[in-house]
Amino acid sequence: MKPSTATYFLIIITTFINVSYISAQPVPAIDENIPYLVTFGGEGDSAWGDDDFCQIIFFSIPKTYEHPVFIRVFDPEISEDIDELKGEWNTVMRYSVYGGKGACSEEDARRSNLKGNYNSGNLLASKIFNSNTRYNNNWYTFGPFNPTEGELLPDYGGYVFKLIIEGVSGDDGNLYKLFLSTEGNENRPVEGAFAFYFKYKFRLYNDANEVSHIYPYITSDVVAIKQSNFDWDNDGFIRIISPAKNGEILAASGDDDWVESRHTISKEEHNSSLDIQMIKRKSPIVKDNNVVIFLENQYGELMPFYSIPIGGIPKYKYSIGIKPKQ
């Protein structure tokens, strides 16, 4: 019998709550070494690195946490310093926070496309941003939210909130960061909370010496994964580091193109994270490269990425497969 998605996640959460250094509220996180998330306006050109002009991020808050929380967005508007201009600034972006029944448990909210009821749950807050520079290089705060306003999903760690960032119109690129905070006017982590996402869209550094990372967690039920990425622009290579893999190469896409590859999972990789590393080519430098990526298990279910590696950053174990001389 195929294990349920909730079963996978319960195993992960059990591991998660035993990790003493959890502080996963920044998205992207320090361990990911990703400068910004990215979402383009609804009339954007997919060749610029966004396949459907929408991003969905989940935040999980422990059931035992009883204080208000805030979801903060850095540089939510679309203009000037950070964002990516195409022609004239004309982009409108909607940020929406959802909780309640169905916010995360609705299958459409965890798919790699935006068909169906992906904006499920109770709408708790929403705001439109455009090229007004008021929040250029500044934070905007949603909340306060009572944790119980999220969807209670013990298998997903507690109360889950969903943030949808969606391009309403225009064709510019919106680059931004997020933080789940205990305060409305500063970034203070919520103890035991974490962020996760099933399809990830982000900007790579222009510096070829910077290596970016994403961290899926592999439970003992996973025997293979299929990764899909979009618009990599042939910018170097993508590899896996794990207890059993010392740089296994993933297929990497070209311009405005999807590609996928399948990778077998060994027992040595069970109950640990994978370190999927994105290593840019040295020359010629690809600038302002926006990338989309998601993973599926052998059942075709999307696997979440975590903004910190559960169990720590994995290291290759050189002793695997080496037999002593007789």
Backbone torsions as a table, in degrees:
resi	resn	phi	psi	omega
1	MET	NA	137.7	-179.9
2	LYS	-73.1	125.2	176.9
3	PRO	-63.2	150.0	179.5
4	SER	-76.8	159.6	175.2
5	THR	-58.6	-39.2	179.8
6	ALA	-61.1	-36.1	177.7
7	THR	-62.1	-44.8	176.6
8	TYR	-56.2	-47.9	-172.4
9	PHE	-70.3	-34.6	179.4
10	LEU	-61.9	-40.6	177.0
11	ILE	-61.9	-43.4	-179.0
12	ILE	-64.0	-45.8	-177.3
13	ILE	-64.4	-38.1	177.1
14	THR	-58.3	-41.0	176.0
15	THR	-67.6	-42.3	-176.1
16	PHE	-58.2	-47.4	-173.9
17	ILE	-72.4	-11.9	176.1
18	ASN	-91.9	0.0	178.4
19	VAL	-92.2	114.8	-170.0
20	SER	-72.4	-20.8	-172.4
21	TYR	-98.2	18.2	-176.2
22	ILE	-56.8	124.5	172.3
23	SER	-156.4	70.4	-168.2
24	ALA	-101.1	15.9	-173.5
25	GLN	-71.3	-30.2	176.8
26	PRO	-69.8	136.9	174.7
27	VAL	-135.2	115.5	-1.9
28	PRO	-68.5	157.4	-178.8
29	ALA	-93.5	166.3	-178.4
30	ILE	-58.6	-44.1	-177.7
31	ASP	-65.1	-22.6	179.6
32	GLU	-77.3	-27.4	-179.0
33	ASN	52.0	48.6	177.3
34	ILE	-116.1	127.8	-174.4
35	PRO	-69.9	-43.3	-175.5
36	TYR	-150.9	153.5	161.6
37	LEU	-79.0	162.2	-178.9
38	VAL	-143.2	138.7	172.3
39	THR	-144.4	130.8	-179.9
40	PHE	-95.4	161.4	174.7
41	GLY	-61.4	157.3	-173.2
42	GLY	-62.4	-14.0	176.6
43	GLU	-109.7	22.6	-177.5
44	GLY	-70.2	168.3	177.8
45	ASP	-96.8	119.7	-176.5
46	SER	-60.0	-23.7	179.4
47	ALA	-66.6	-10.8	176.9
48	TRP	-89.1	-1.4	169.2
49	GLY	111.9	24.4	176.4
50	ASP	-141.6	119.3	-173.0
51	ASP	-83.5	-25.5	-176.6
52	ASP	-143.5	8.0	169.0
53	PHE	62.3	37.6	179.5
54	CYS	-154.9	143.6	175.4
55	GLN	-132.6	140.2	-179.5
56	ILE	-124.8	123.4	-179.8
57	ILE	-122.6	136.9	177.9
58	PHE	-110.8	143.6	173.2
59	PHE	-123.2	132.4	179.1
60	SER	-112.7	131.1	-177.7
61	ILE	-120.1	129.6	-177.9
62	PRO	-56.1	144.2	-179.8
63	LYS	-60.8	-27.1	-177.3
64	THR	-79.7	-10.7	-178.7
65	TYR	-81.7	126.6	-169.4
66	GLU	-120.1	17.7	-177.7
67	HIS	-114.5	161.2	179.2
68	PRO	-62.0	151.9	175.5
69	VAL	-127.8	159.1	-178.9
70	PHE	-132.5	143.0	173.0
71	ILE	-108.9	118.0	-174.4
72	ARG	-109.9	142.6	-178.8
73	VAL	-122.3	126.3	176.6
74	PHE	-93.2	125.9	179.4
75	ASP	58.7	57.4	-177.0
76	PRO	-72.4	-20.5	-178.7
77	GLU	-79.8	176.0	-174.8
78	ILE	-126.0	88.8	178.7
79	SER	-171.2	160.0	167.5
80	GLU	53.8	-131.2	-156.9
81	ASP	-47.8	-54.8	-168.3
82	ILE	-93.5	-38.0	-169.0
83	ASP	-74.3	169.4	-173.5
84	GLU	-107.0	113.2	-175.3
85	LEU	-83.1	137.2	169.9
86	LYS	-131.0	103.7	-176.0
87	GLY	77.0	-109.8	176.6
88	GLU	-115.3	153.9	177.1
89	TRP	-65.8	112.9	-177.2
90	ASN	-142.0	15.8	-169.8
91	THR	-94.2	140.3	175.6
92	VAL	-118.2	131.6	-175.3
93	MET	-126.8	137.0	177.7
94	ARG	-111.7	128.9	173.4
95	TYR	-109.0	129.4	-177.0
96	SER	-136.1	133.6	178.9
97	VAL	-108.0	130.1	-179.1
98	TYR	-123.1	147.3	172.5
99	GLY	-142.2	-162.9	176.3
100	GLY	73.0	-176.8	-175.4
101	LYS	-58.5	128.1	175.8
102	GLY	91.7	-6.9	-176.8
103	ALA	-57.1	-40.3	178.9
104	CYS	-119.8	-30.6	-176.5
105	SER	-69.4	-23.5	175.5
106	GLU	-63.5	122.1	-175.1
107	GLU	-59.2	-35.8	-178.5
108	ASP	-61.6	-25.6	180.0
109	ALA	-74.2	-13.2	-176.6
110	ARG	-115.7	18.7	179.9
111	ARG	-92.9	171.7	-179.7
112	SER	-90.9	1.5	175.9
113	ASN	-128.0	176.5	-176.0
114	LEU	-110.2	30.4	177.6
115	LYS	-83.7	150.4	175.5
116	GLY	80.7	-149.2	-169.6
117	ASN	-95.6	55.3	-178.1
118	TYR	-70.4	-25.6	178.0
119	ASN	-94.8	44.4	-178.2
120	SER	-72.9	165.2	178.6
121	GLY	96.7	-172.0	179.5
122	ASN	-92.9	127.2	177.2
123	LEU	-73.9	117.6	-177.1
124	LEU	-99.0	-31.4	-179.5
125	ALA	-162.3	149.6	178.4
126	SER	-155.6	144.3	178.1
127	LYS	-150.5	142.1	177.3
128	ILE	-98.0	136.0	174.9
129	PHE	-124.4	148.5	176.9
130	ASN	-135.5	-143.6	-176.4
131	SER	-87.2	5.9	174.4
132	ASN	-59.8	128.2	-171.3
133	THR	-86.7	10.0	-178.1
134	ARG	-55.6	-39.4	-177.8
135	TYR	-106.1	21.3	173.8
136	ASN	-65.7	120.9	-177.7
137	ASN	61.4	25.1	178.0
138	ASN	-130.9	169.0	-178.5
139	TRP	-99.0	141.5	168.0
140	TYR	-116.3	140.6	-174.0
141	THR	-116.4	128.4	169.2
142	PHE	-97.6	137.8	178.5
143	GLY	121.9	-175.7	12.8
144	PRO	-77.2	152.1	174.1
145	PHE	-118.9	135.5	168.9
146	ASN	-73.4	130.1	-179.5
147	PRO	-50.9	-31.7	-178.8
148	THR	-70.5	-7.6	173.9
149	GLU	-75.6	-16.4	174.6
150	GLY	-74.8	176.5	176.7
151	GLU	-87.4	121.3	-179.2
152	LEU	-74.9	111.0	-180.0
153	LEU	-134.9	88.8	-178.5
154	PRO	-53.9	-34.9	179.2
155	ASP	-68.8	-15.2	177.7
156	TYR	-109.4	17.6	170.8
157	GLY	97.2	-4.0	-179.1
158	GLY	140.4	-131.8	179.9
159	TYR	-92.0	127.3	-173.7
160	VAL	-111.6	130.5	173.0
161	PHE	-111.4	149.2	179.0
162	LYS	-119.6	130.7	173.9
163	LEU	-113.5	123.1	176.9
164	ILE	-110.4	125.3	175.2
165	ILE	-110.8	116.4	-169.6
166	GLU	-132.6	131.0	176.2
167	GLY	-75.4	114.7	-178.9
168	VAL	-79.6	-45.8	-178.8
169	SER	-158.8	174.3	-179.3
170	GLY	85.6	177.7	-174.6
171	ASP	-136.7	14.8	177.9
172	ASP	-86.3	163.4	179.7
173	GLY	-97.3	127.0	178.8
174	ASN	-97.3	116.1	177.1
175	LEU	-108.9	136.3	-169.5
176	TYR	-160.7	169.0	174.7
177	LYS	-132.3	161.9	-178.7
178	LEU	-128.6	158.5	174.7
179	PHE	-154.4	129.5	172.2
180	LEU	-91.9	120.9	-168.5
181	SER	-131.0	156.4	172.1
182	THR	-83.6	-10.8	-176.1
183	GLU	-124.6	153.0	-179.8
184	GLY	-86.6	-18.5	-175.2
185	ASN	-119.8	10.0	174.5
186	GLU	-159.3	164.3	-177.1
187	ASN	-94.5	106.6	176.0
188	ARG	-128.3	121.1	-174.4
189	PRO	-63.0	147.6	173.3
190	VAL	-89.1	116.2	-174.0
191	GLU	-59.3	127.0	177.7
192	GLY	84.4	-5.9	178.9
193	ALA	-84.6	162.1	177.8
194	PHE	-156.5	165.3	178.1
195	ALA	-113.9	149.2	175.1
196	PHE	-150.2	161.2	-174.6
197	TYR	-157.4	145.1	-175.9
198	PHE	-98.8	-22.7	176.4
199	LYS	-139.3	126.4	-167.1
200	TYR	-120.6	132.2	-179.3
201	LYS	-127.8	124.5	-172.4
202	PHE	-155.4	166.4	177.8
203	ARG	-97.7	137.7	171.2
204	LEU	-89.3	155.8	174.3
205	TYR	-64.6	153.7	171.0
206	ASN	-79.2	-22.0	179.6
207	ASP	-75.8	118.0	-177.2
208	ALA	-67.1	-13.1	178.8
209	ASN	-84.5	-9.1	179.7
210	GLU	-88.4	128.6	178.1
211	VAL	-109.0	123.2	177.8
212	SER	-96.3	157.0	-173.2
213	HIS	-137.9	150.2	164.8
214	ILE	-133.2	152.6	-168.0
215	TYR	-131.7	88.0	168.8
216	PRO	-78.5	153.9	177.9
217	TYR	-107.5	136.2	-175.5
218	ILE	-107.3	113.5	175.7
219	THR	-84.9	173.3	-176.3
220	SER	-70.8	-8.4	-179.8
221	ASP	-88.0	-14.0	-173.9
222	VAL	-87.3	125.0	178.9
223	VAL	-112.4	-14.7	178.2
224	ALA	-160.1	153.0	174.6
225	ILE	-128.2	152.5	171.9
226	LYS	-123.1	121.1	177.5
227	GLN	-102.1	142.7	176.3
228	SER	-128.7	131.9	176.1
229	ASN	-134.9	157.1	-172.2
230	PHE	-131.3	134.4	170.7
231	ASP	59.8	43.6	176.5
232	TRP	-69.4	-19.5	177.6
233	ASP	63.9	28.7	-179.6
234	ASN	51.3	36.5	-173.4
235	ASP	-90.7	74.2	179.1
236	GLY	83.5	-136.5	-176.6
237	PHE	-147.1	163.4	179.4
238	ILE	-120.5	133.9	-177.4
239	ARG	-139.4	160.6	177.6
240	ILE	-108.1	130.7	167.3
241	ILE	-113.0	130.3	-179.6
242	SER	-154.9	176.9	175.8
243	PRO	-57.1	-24.3	-177.2
244	ALA	-116.2	-5.9	-177.1
245	LYS	-123.3	125.0	-179.4
246	ASN	-110.0	57.6	176.4
247	GLY	103.4	34.6	176.3
248	GLU	-62.7	130.7	-172.8
249	ILE	-85.6	134.5	174.0
250	LEU	-96.0	151.1	172.8
251	ALA	-62.7	139.4	-179.5
252	ALA	-123.3	138.6	-173.1
253	SER	-85.1	165.4	174.6
254	GLY	-95.8	-148.4	-178.7
255	ASP	-82.2	127.9	175.6
256	ASP	54.6	43.5	-170.7
257	ASP	-142.7	143.2	172.1
258	TRP	-97.0	145.0	172.8
259	VAL	-144.1	154.7	179.3
260	GLU	-140.9	159.2	174.5
261	SER	-152.3	149.7	-178.1
262	ARG	-106.5	142.9	-176.1
263	HIS	-138.3	127.4	179.8
264	THR	-74.8	141.0	177.8
265	ILE	-106.3	130.0	179.3
266	SER	-96.5	165.3	-178.7
267	LYS	-63.8	-25.9	178.8
268	GLU	-67.8	-18.1	-178.8
269	GLU	-95.5	-6.0	-179.5
270	HIS	-67.5	146.4	177.7
271	ASN	59.1	40.2	174.9
272	SER	-152.1	166.6	177.1
273	SER	-86.2	157.4	165.2
274	LEU	-100.6	144.2	172.5
275	ASP	-105.3	99.9	178.0
276	ILE	-90.9	111.4	-172.7
277	GLN	-102.3	136.3	178.8
278	MET	-112.1	110.0	-171.9
279	ILE	-113.6	114.8	-175.3
280	LYS	-72.5	152.7	173.7
281	ARG	-75.2	151.9	-175.7
282	LYS	-77.9	-35.3	-175.6
283	SER	-157.4	139.3	-12.2
284	PRO	-71.3	148.7	-178.0
285	ILE	-68.8	132.0	173.0
286	VAL	-92.5	116.5	-177.8
287	LYS	-97.7	150.1	175.4
288	ASP	53.6	48.0	-177.2
289	ASN	-86.8	115.9	177.0
290	ASN	-101.8	136.2	-170.8
291	VAL	-130.6	146.0	173.4
292	VAL	-121.2	137.2	-179.7
293	ILE	-149.7	144.9	170.1
294	PHE	-149.2	160.6	-178.9
295	LEU	-124.8	147.4	173.9
296	GLU	-127.5	149.3	172.4
297	ASN	-85.9	-173.4	-175.0
298	GLN	-68.4	-11.4	177.9
299	TYR	-96.1	2.0	-178.5
300	GLY	81.3	10.9	177.9
301	GLU	-86.5	135.9	177.2
302	LEU	-66.4	139.9	-179.9
303	MET	-103.9	133.7	-178.8
304	PRO	-74.7	148.2	166.8
305	PHE	-96.6	152.0	177.9
306	TYR	-120.7	144.8	-175.6
307	SER	-75.3	-8.5	164.9
308	ILE	-130.8	151.6	178.8
309	PRO	-75.2	119.0	179.1
310	ILE	-64.9	128.5	-178.5
311	GLY	82.4	3.0	-180.0
312	GLY	95.6	167.4	179.2
313	ILE	-68.1	124.5	-175.4
314	PRO	-69.8	147.9	176.7
315	LYS	-122.5	142.6	176.5
316	TYR	-69.7	132.2	179.5
317	LYS	-98.0	106.0	-173.1
318	TYR	-64.2	-20.0	-176.7
319	SER	-78.3	-13.3	-177.4
320	ILE	-62.9	126.8	175.8
321	GLY	80.8	2.0	180.0
322	ILE	-100.0	121.0	-179.8
323	LYS	-101.7	137.9	179.2
324	PRO	-66.9	149.7	177.2
325	LYS	-66.1	142.9	177.6
326	GLN	-77.4	NA	NA
